[in-house]
Amino acid sequence: MDQQSSARIDAWLWAVRVYKTRSLATAACRAGHVRLNGERVKPAQPVRIGDEVRVRIEGFDRILEVSGILVKRVGAPVAAQAAIDKTPPPPPPTEVPLQIVRDRGAGRPTKRERRDIERLRGH
């Protein structure tokens, strides 16, 4: 790990392997999917040891604590030491509502179909 006191957040997210490319990390920052200590950040925002980084990926927040500063992509074991994952476990599949899939071109559901859909969702 480098002996720097800070690094750009987009470069750090790429270096610890949250995003596959640095441009994806930059785009996520611009879209507002990255928060540093609760605040939305720009890609050039400096990140320091002890900061909390929240990243929204696939609809779920991933919570990371910065434990090391990296600016270049390194091996996976070294990258794992630079971030402490504090993300809570995902909810069990029974708590996630079922996705109702209708055939394409089927039109609006009838009143009976709508009631069946609501019953499946638990309303």
Buried (B, 14 or more C-beta within 10 A) or exposed (E): BEEEEBBBBBBBBBBBBBBEEBEBBBBBBBEEBBBBEEEBBEBEBBBBEEBBBBBBEEEEEBBBEBBBBBBEBBEEEBBBBBBEEEEEEEEEEEEEEEEEEEEEEEEEEEEEEEEEBEEEEEE
